[in-house]
Amino acid sequence: MPLEKEKIMSKKKTTTGNSDGLQNDIVVTPLKALLTHVICGLGLGLAFYAPHNDNVHSVNLIKNPAETLRLIWVIEAPVVILLYSLFRRRRNRCSYLKAVLRGFLALPVGAVVNALGAIAVGAPIIQNFQRTLHWSLFMSVLTCVPAASVFGSSWDDWLQIYAHTKPSGPIQYMICLPAHGAVVGAWFGAWPMPLDWERPWQEWPICVSYGALAGYFVGMIASFGFVLFHNRPVHLKGD
């Protein structure tokens, strides 16, 4: 009797675990991944177009980096948060509104992390405080906000994506690769800064921002490729 009872309890736990997993895990198809990346890309395109439009603001990243970066993150942040909150984990415990709130709360926190990283490699925060502030918020939108909207405070997921760089599913690829692409792109974009070419785009954080955007777009393309590969049909070989 005890043995039969133990088997029944084990079967119940397994069934419950599977049902919870089906409720919590969201199926991310290639179409959903593509639409998410396209909309995020269009948001960035709109953010870049708006400052160059004379009817809105006659500023650009080279002449007015602080104002342009502010417009970019103000436009792109709601787009990213509203989209990635749709893919939130543990939907039975986390509402869409809560996921959106997590994304907005992560915006300043991620900005602090990015600012500290920039200062550690020599960013002139005192001389260019406004530029560093808006660049940090811009980088937070690309790196931290999507993960906060989807995973919340799930430390295991954050470690898997950012510390170990081992994404294991479509949504993790969609967050991990663009974020790493933005950071690596920003690092490569900083290379021309110390050179004596005396070009206006060499100033902080202009070339760094261009590099981050280029890396972010490369990461989005790569993540879509991984989502396609992850969702490929598996053909079982018959006996």
TAPEUR-V243050 format. One record per backbone hydrogen bond with DSSP energy under -1.0 kcal/mol. CO is the residue of the C=O (numbers start at 1). NH is the residue of the N-H. E is the energy in kcal/mol with one decimal. If there is no record, write none. Layout:
# TAPEUR-V243050
co: {CO:CO}
nh: {NH:NH}
e: {E:E}
This chain:
# TAPEUR-V243050
co: {1:2:3:4:5:6:7:8:9:10:11:12:13:14:15:16:17:18:19:20:21:29:30:31:32:33:34:35:36:37:38:39:40:41:42:43:44:45:46:50:51:53:53:57:60:64:65:66:67:68:69:70:71:72:73:76:77:78:79:80:81:83:84:85:90:90:95:96:97:98:99:100:101:102:106:107:108:109:110:111:112:113:114:115:116:118:119:123:124:128:129:130:131:132:133:134:135:136:137:138:139:140:140:144:145:146:147:148:150:151:153:154:155:156:157:158:159:160:169:170:171:172:173:175:176:177:178:179:180:181:182:183:184:185:186:188:190:192:199:200:203:205:206:207:208:209:210:211:212:213:214:215:216:217:218:219:220:221:222:223:224:225:226:227:229}
nh: {5:6:7:8:9:10:11:12:13:14:15:16:17:18:19:20:21:22:23:24:25:33:34:35:36:37:38:39:40:41:42:43:44:45:46:47:48:49:50:57:59:56:57:59:64:68:69:70:71:72:73:74:75:76:77:80:81:82:83:84:85:86:87:88:93:94:99:100:101:102:103:104:105:106:110:111:112:113:114:115:116:117:118:119:120:123:122:125:128:132:133:134:135:136:137:138:139:140:141:142:143:144:145:148:149:150:151:152:89:154:155:158:159:160:161:162:164:166:173:174:175:176:177:179:180:181:182:183:184:185:186:187:188:189:190:191:193:195:202:203:206:209:210:211:212:213:214:215:216:217:218:219:220:221:222:223:224:225:226:227:228:229:230:231:232}
e: {-2.5:-2.3:-2.0:-2.1:-2.4:-2.3:-2.2:-2.1:-2.2:-2.2:-2.4:-2.7:-2.7:-2.3:-2.4:-2.6:-2.2:-2.1:-1.9:-2.6:-2.7:-2.4:-2.7:-2.7:-2.3:-2.4:-2.8:-2.5:-2.3:-2.7:-2.7:-2.1:-2.0:-2.3:-2.7:-2.4:-2.0:-2.3:-2.8:-1.0:-2.1:-1.9:-1.4:-1.4:-3.1:-2.4:-2.6:-2.0:-2.0:-2.2:-2.5:-2.1:-1.9:-2.8:-2.2:-2.6:-2.6:-2.5:-1.9:-2.7:-1.7:-1.3:-1.2:-1.3:-1.9:-1.9:-2.0:-2.3:-2.4:-2.3:-1.9:-2.0:-2.4:-2.0:-3.2:-1.6:-2.0:-1.8:-2.6:-2.7:-2.5:-2.0:-2.3:-2.8:-2.1:-2.3:-1.6:-1.8:-2.0:-2.4:-2.7:-2.3:-2.3:-2.3:-1.9:-2.2:-2.6:-2.0:-1.7:-1.2:-1.8:-1.3:-2.4:-2.1:-2.3:-1.8:-3.1:-1.1:-2.7:-1.5:-1.3:-1.9:-2.6:-2.4:-2.0:-2.9:-3.1:-3.3:-2.3:-2.3:-1.1:-3.2:-1.6:-1.5:-2.7:-2.6:-2.3:-2.0:-2.9:-2.7:-2.2:-2.1:-2.5:-2.4:-1.1:-1.3:-1.2:-1.1:-1.6:-1.3:-2.0:-2.2:-2.1:-2.2:-2.3:-2.4:-2.4:-2.6:-2.3:-2.3:-2.1:-2.4:-2.0:-2.1:-2.5:-2.6:-2.1:-1.8:-2.0:-2.4:-2.3:-2.1:-2.7:-1.8:-1.1}
